[in-house]
Amino acid sequence: MPLLRPAAPVTLDAVELRVLHLPLVSPFTTSFGTETVREVIVVTAETADGRGWGEVVTQEAPLYSSEYTQGAWDVLTRYLAPALLERRTFAPEEVAGILRPFVGHRMAKAGLELAILDAALRGEGRSFGSYLGAEKSRVASGVSVGIQSDPAALVETVGGYLDEGYVRIKIKIKPGRDIDDTAAVRAAFGSIPLQVDANSAYTLQDADTLAELDRFELLLIEQPLQEDDLVDHATLAKRLTTPVCLDESIVSDKAAADALALGSAAILNIKAGRVGGYLEAVAIHDRALAAGVPVWCGGMLETGIGRAANAALAALPGFTLPGDISASARFYDRDIVTEPAVLDDGYVRVPTGPGVGVEIDTAALERFTVRRERITR
């Protein structure tokens, strides 16, 4: 599903980077730790025709990924932004190629690419969704629920999200907090769409435990093993009736191709930041669609910038499972956009305004900024 029409070239004058600290409405616990404040880098591309906004979805520490805020800041300021500024005039679709000599750092590259795309599309008056090929005006919203103090607390939290209208529940699991938690949610809420996310917390030696999850008729089990364990995931998939979905393992279109060829996954989670940008995410979507493999859009506790872009991505035809595109209020009392994402009857609207379709709340942006730097030629 190639892009219908490439974006117009931009002339890049400067890149501004900000580190933001956004307090979370409640602690978010996964198998690799607990966050109470979301640390994120916001990228502004200053072009001859206006500004564009992007988001680098790293975290403070390299726990989910090898990338982390300070490392992303360093590579952005020393290498990636200067490379684009040196080229100066280019089409957004060229960003990945310009940055290819610098190995890895996909989240940093994705934030830059999104800012450039946003600037170009705002200049054209074209929405991000129409640029990507979105076919839906709204997308089904699932919610990701962190590990709670005990199964009873988990049931109470899940019940609150169901009351808010979320159409799919994902619960985080780890060894010792898996079977009982899942059983409690299934017993309390019957046949709701339910999936679990292990965030690479298990090994193949835990196959018997993971097989116990089969009785709960889950939509999927997400990333049970380490990100480089494609062969072991293929082995595990044969042991389970629950579909295996890969998240951390899918770092590129090539990784997706390998996983599908090996039988490592029946479902793919696509996160634009993790794969290096929204254009690479579209390539993975297209591959999965051609193979008849369902995909869904994962979340990284994005601000309203990334949340709007994710909604546009999830409106592509291959995204047949509800994604982690929750309302902004799920994580933040105050977002940095003037119209945060809201939940309407279990769905989030795909923005239709120019670019990613949101405007920045400058007061909130300043309030949460803890570091900033403007890079010029």
C-alpha positions as CSV (number, residue, x, y, z in Angstrom):
1,M,0.0,0.0,0.0
2,P,2.4,2.7,-1.2
3,L,1.9,6.3,-0.2
4,L,-0.7,7.9,-2.5
5,R,1.3,11.1,-2.7
6,P,4.7,12.0,-1.2
7,A,5.0,15.0,1.1
8,A,6.5,18.2,-0.2
9,P,10.2,18.9,0.4
10,V,11.1,21.1,3.4
11,T,14.0,23.5,4.0
12,L,15.2,22.9,7.5
13,D,16.5,25.9,9.4
14,A,16.7,24.6,13.0
15,V,15.8,21.7,15.3
16,E,14.7,22.4,18.9
17,L,14.8,19.6,21.4
18,R,13.1,19.6,24.8
19,V,13.1,17.0,27.6
20,L,9.7,17.0,29.3
21,H,8.8,15.5,32.7
22,L,5.0,14.8,32.7
23,P,3.6,13.4,36.0
24,L,1.5,10.2,35.5
25,V,-2.0,10.1,37.0
26,S,-0.9,6.9,38.7
27,P,2.2,4.7,38.8
28,F,2.6,2.5,35.7
29,T,4.3,-0.9,36.6
30,T,5.6,-3.5,34.1
31,S,8.0,-6.4,34.4
32,F,10.9,-4.0,34.0
33,G,10.0,-1.3,36.5
34,T,7.6,1.4,37.7
35,E,7.2,4.9,36.2
36,T,5.6,7.8,38.1
37,V,6.9,10.5,35.7
38,R,7.0,10.1,31.9
39,E,10.3,11.5,30.6
40,V,10.1,12.3,26.9
41,I,11.9,14.3,24.2
42,V,9.7,16.6,22.1
43,V,11.3,17.6,18.7
44,T,10.4,20.8,16.8
45,A,11.5,21.1,13.2
46,E,11.8,24.7,12.2
47,T,11.4,25.0,8.4
48,A,11.1,27.9,6.0
49,D,7.3,27.3,5.9
50,G,6.6,26.7,9.5
51,R,7.1,24.3,12.4
52,G,6.5,20.6,12.8
53,W,6.3,18.5,16.0
54,G,7.6,15.0,16.8
55,E,8.2,12.9,19.9
56,V,11.0,10.6,20.9
57,V,9.5,7.8,22.9
58,T,12.6,6.7,24.9
59,Q,12.4,6.3,28.6
60,E,14.8,7.6,31.3
61,A,16.6,4.3,31.6
62,P,17.4,1.6,29.0
63,L,14.9,-1.0,30.4
64,Y,12.3,-1.5,27.7
65,S,14.9,-0.8,25.0
66,S,18.6,-0.1,24.7
67,E,17.6,3.5,23.9
68,Y,17.1,6.0,26.7
69,T,16.6,9.7,27.0
70,Q,20.2,10.9,27.6
71,G,21.5,8.6,24.8
72,A,18.9,9.9,22.4
73,W,19.6,13.5,23.3
74,D,23.3,12.9,22.6
75,V,22.9,11.3,19.2
76,L,20.2,13.8,18.2
77,T,22.4,16.8,19.1
78,R,25.7,15.5,17.8
79,Y,24.8,13.5,14.7
80,L,21.2,13.2,13.6
81,A,19.9,16.7,13.7
82,P,23.2,18.1,12.2
83,A,23.0,15.6,9.3
84,L,19.6,16.8,8.4
85,L,20.6,20.5,8.8
86,E,23.6,19.9,6.6
87,R,21.4,18.5,3.8
88,R,18.9,21.3,4.5
89,T,16.4,20.8,1.8
90,F,14.9,17.3,1.4
91,A,11.6,15.4,1.2
92,P,10.4,13.8,4.5
93,E,10.6,10.4,2.8
94,E,14.4,10.9,2.5
95,V,14.9,11.3,6.2
96,A,15.5,7.6,6.9
97,G,18.1,7.4,4.1
98,I,19.9,10.5,5.3
99,L,20.2,9.1,8.8
100,R,21.0,5.5,7.7
101,P,24.8,5.8,8.2
102,F,24.1,6.2,11.9
103,V,23.5,2.7,13.3
104,G,20.4,2.1,15.5
105,H,18.8,4.9,17.5
106,R,15.5,4.2,15.9
107,M,13.4,6.1,18.5
108,A,15.5,9.2,18.0
109,K,15.2,8.9,14.2
110,A,11.5,8.4,14.4
111,G,11.0,11.6,16.4
112,L,12.9,13.6,13.9
113,E,11.1,12.0,11.0
114,L,7.7,12.8,12.5
115,A,8.6,16.4,13.1
116,I,9.7,16.8,9.5
117,L,6.6,15.1,8.2
118,D,4.4,17.2,10.4
119,A,6.0,20.4,9.1
120,A,5.7,19.4,5.5
121,L,2.0,18.3,5.8
122,R,1.0,21.4,7.8
123,G,2.5,23.4,4.9
124,E,0.4,21.5,2.4
125,G,-2.8,21.6,4.6
126,R,-2.9,17.8,4.4
127,S,-3.6,15.5,7.4
128,F,-1.2,12.8,8.5
129,G,-4.0,10.2,8.2
130,S,-4.7,11.0,4.6
131,Y,-0.9,10.9,3.9
132,L,-0.5,7.4,5.4
133,G,-3.6,6.0,3.8
134,A,-6.0,5.9,6.7
135,E,-9.4,4.4,6.0
136,K,-11.1,4.9,9.3
137,S,-12.3,8.1,11.0
138,R,-11.9,6.6,14.5
139,V,-10.1,3.6,16.0
140,A,-11.0,1.2,18.7
141,S,-9.3,1.9,21.9
142,G,-7.7,-0.6,24.2
143,V,-6.1,0.2,27.5
144,S,-2.8,-1.1,29.0
145,V,-3.0,-1.9,32.7
146,G,0.2,-2.1,34.8
147,I,0.9,-4.6,37.4
148,Q,-1.2,-3.8,40.5
149,S,-0.5,-4.6,44.2
150,D,-2.6,-7.8,44.1
151,P,-5.3,-9.5,41.9
152,A,-8.1,-7.8,43.7
153,A,-6.6,-4.4,43.0
154,L,-6.2,-5.4,39.4
155,V,-9.8,-6.4,39.1
156,E,-10.9,-3.0,40.6
157,T,-8.6,-1.1,38.2
158,V,-9.8,-3.1,35.1
159,G,-13.4,-2.5,36.1
160,G,-12.9,1.2,36.2
161,Y,-11.5,1.2,32.6
162,L,-14.4,-1.0,31.4
163,D,-16.8,1.5,32.9
164,E,-15.0,4.3,30.9
165,G,-15.7,2.4,27.7
166,Y,-12.4,0.7,26.7
167,V,-13.1,-2.1,24.3
168,R,-10.1,-4.2,25.1
169,I,-8.0,-4.8,28.2
170,K,-4.3,-5.6,28.3
171,I,-2.7,-6.6,31.6
172,K,1.0,-6.6,32.2
173,I,2.4,-9.9,33.6
174,K,5.7,-11.2,35.0
175,P,6.8,-14.4,36.7
176,G,4.7,-14.8,39.8
177,R,2.1,-12.3,38.7
178,D,0.6,-14.1,35.7
179,I,-1.8,-17.0,36.2
180,D,-3.6,-15.7,39.3
181,D,-3.9,-12.1,37.9
182,T,-5.3,-13.3,34.6
183,A,-7.7,-15.8,36.3
184,A,-9.0,-13.0,38.5
185,V,-9.8,-10.7,35.6
186,R,-11.4,-13.4,33.5
187,A,-13.5,-14.6,36.4
188,A,-14.6,-11.0,37.2
189,F,-15.5,-9.9,33.7
190,G,-16.3,-13.0,31.7
191,S,-15.6,-13.0,28.0
192,I,-14.2,-9.4,27.6
193,P,-11.4,-9.1,24.9
194,L,-8.3,-9.7,27.1
195,Q,-4.6,-10.0,26.3
196,V,-1.5,-10.2,28.4
197,D,1.9,-8.5,27.9
198,A,5.1,-10.0,29.3
199,N,7.6,-7.5,28.1
200,S,10.2,-10.2,27.6
201,A,10.0,-11.4,31.2
202,Y,10.2,-15.2,30.5
203,T,12.4,-17.8,28.9
204,L,11.6,-21.0,27.1
205,Q,12.0,-22.8,30.4
206,D,8.7,-21.1,31.5
207,A,6.8,-22.7,28.7
208,D,4.6,-24.8,31.0
209,T,3.6,-21.7,33.0
210,L,2.8,-19.8,29.8
211,A,0.8,-22.8,28.5
212,E,-1.5,-22.5,31.6
213,L,-2.7,-19.1,30.1
214,D,-4.3,-21.0,27.2
215,R,-7.4,-21.8,29.3
216,F,-8.3,-18.1,29.6
217,E,-9.0,-17.8,25.8
218,L,-6.8,-14.7,25.4
219,L,-6.6,-12.6,22.3
220,L,-2.8,-13.0,22.5
221,I,0.3,-13.2,24.6
222,E,2.6,-10.3,23.9
223,Q,6.4,-10.7,23.8
224,P,6.9,-13.5,26.3
225,L,10.6,-14.0,25.6
226,Q,13.6,-11.8,25.0
227,E,13.6,-9.6,21.9
228,D,16.3,-11.5,20.0
229,D,14.7,-14.9,20.7
230,L,12.9,-15.4,17.4
231,V,13.7,-19.1,17.2
232,D,12.6,-19.7,20.8
233,H,9.4,-17.7,20.1
234,A,8.7,-20.1,17.2
235,T,9.3,-23.0,19.5
236,L,7.0,-21.6,22.1
237,A,4.3,-20.8,19.6
238,K,4.0,-24.5,18.8
239,R,3.4,-25.2,22.5
240,L,0.6,-22.7,23.0
241,T,-2.9,-22.4,21.6
242,T,-2.8,-18.7,22.6
243,P,-1.5,-16.6,19.6
244,V,2.0,-15.2,20.2
245,C,2.4,-11.5,19.4
246,L,5.8,-9.9,19.0
247,D,6.5,-6.4,20.2
248,E,10.1,-5.6,21.2
249,S,11.4,-8.1,18.6
250,I,9.9,-6.1,15.7
251,V,12.5,-3.4,15.3
252,S,12.2,-3.1,11.5
253,D,10.5,-4.4,8.4
254,K,13.3,-6.9,8.0
255,A,12.8,-8.2,11.6
256,A,9.1,-8.6,10.8
257,A,9.8,-10.5,7.7
258,D,12.2,-12.8,9.7
259,A,9.6,-13.4,12.4
260,L,6.9,-14.3,10.0
261,A,9.2,-16.6,8.0
262,L,10.2,-18.4,11.2
263,G,6.6,-18.7,12.5
264,S,7.6,-16.7,15.6
265,A,4.4,-14.7,15.7
266,A,0.8,-14.9,14.6
267,I,0.2,-11.2,15.4
268,L,2.5,-8.2,15.3
269,N,2.5,-5.1,17.5
270,I,3.7,-2.1,15.6
271,K,5.2,0.9,17.4
272,A,6.5,3.6,15.1
273,G,9.1,4.7,17.6
274,R,10.5,1.3,18.0
275,V,10.8,0.6,14.3
276,G,12.4,3.9,13.4
277,G,9.4,5.9,12.2
278,Y,5.9,5.9,10.8
279,L,7.0,5.1,7.2
280,E,8.8,2.0,8.4
281,A,5.7,1.2,10.4
282,V,3.6,1.4,7.2
283,A,6.0,-1.0,5.5
284,I,5.5,-3.5,8.3
285,H,1.8,-3.0,8.1
286,D,1.8,-3.6,4.3
287,R,3.9,-6.8,4.7
288,A,1.5,-8.2,7.4
289,L,-1.5,-7.2,5.4
290,A,-0.2,-9.1,2.4
291,A,0.5,-12.1,4.6
292,G,-2.9,-12.1,6.3
293,V,-1.3,-11.4,9.7
294,P,-3.2,-9.1,12.1
295,V,-1.4,-6.0,13.4
296,W,-2.2,-3.5,16.1
297,C,-0.7,-0.2,17.3
298,G,1.2,-0.3,20.5
299,G,1.7,2.7,22.8
300,M,4.6,4.2,24.7
301,L,2.8,6.5,27.0
302,E,2.9,9.2,24.3
303,T,2.0,12.8,24.7
304,G,-0.8,14.2,22.5
305,I,1.7,14.5,19.6
306,G,2.5,10.8,19.3
307,R,-1.0,9.8,20.4
308,A,-2.5,11.7,17.4
309,A,0.0,10.2,15.0
310,N,-0.7,6.7,16.4
311,A,-4.4,7.1,15.8
312,A,-3.7,7.9,12.1
313,L,-1.5,4.9,11.8
314,A,-4.0,2.6,13.4
315,A,-6.6,3.8,10.9
316,L,-4.9,1.8,8.1
317,P,-6.8,-1.3,7.0
318,G,-4.5,-4.0,8.4
319,F,-4.9,-2.8,12.0
320,T,-7.8,-5.1,12.8
321,L,-7.2,-5.4,16.6
322,P,-7.7,-2.6,19.1
323,G,-4.5,-0.8,19.9
324,D,-3.1,1.0,23.0
325,I,-4.5,4.3,21.8
326,S,-6.1,5.4,25.0
327,A,-7.4,8.8,26.0
328,S,-4.8,11.2,27.2
329,A,-6.5,11.3,30.6
330,R,-5.5,7.6,31.1
331,F,-2.0,8.8,31.8
332,Y,-1.9,12.6,32.2
333,D,-3.9,15.2,34.1
334,R,-2.6,17.7,31.6
335,D,-1.3,16.9,28.1
336,I,0.8,19.3,26.0
337,V,-1.8,19.7,23.2
338,T,-4.9,21.9,23.2
339,E,-7.3,19.1,22.4
340,P,-6.1,15.8,24.0
341,A,-7.3,12.5,22.8
342,V,-10.7,11.5,24.4
343,L,-12.6,8.3,24.5
344,D,-16.0,8.3,22.7
345,D,-18.0,5.1,23.0
346,G,-14.8,3.0,23.1
347,Y,-13.1,4.8,20.2
348,V,-10.6,7.6,19.6
349,R,-11.0,10.0,16.7
350,V,-8.4,10.2,14.0
351,P,-7.4,13.9,13.7
352,T,-8.2,15.5,10.4
353,G,-6.4,18.8,10.7
354,P,-3.1,19.6,8.9
355,G,-0.1,17.5,9.9
356,V,-0.7,15.3,12.9
357,G,-3.8,17.4,13.6
358,V,-3.1,18.8,17.0
359,E,-2.0,22.2,18.3
360,I,0.6,22.6,21.1
361,D,-0.5,24.0,24.5
362,T,2.5,26.3,24.8
363,A,1.9,26.9,28.5
364,A,1.9,23.2,29.3
365,L,4.9,22.6,27.1
366,E,6.9,25.3,29.1
367,R,5.6,24.0,32.4
368,F,6.9,20.5,31.8
369,T,10.2,21.3,30.0
370,V,13.3,20.5,32.1
371,R,15.9,20.9,29.3
372,R,16.0,22.5,25.9
373,E,18.5,23.1,23.1
374,R,18.2,24.6,19.7
375,I,20.4,23.3,16.9
376,T,21.2,25.2,13.8
377,R,23.6,24.8,10.9
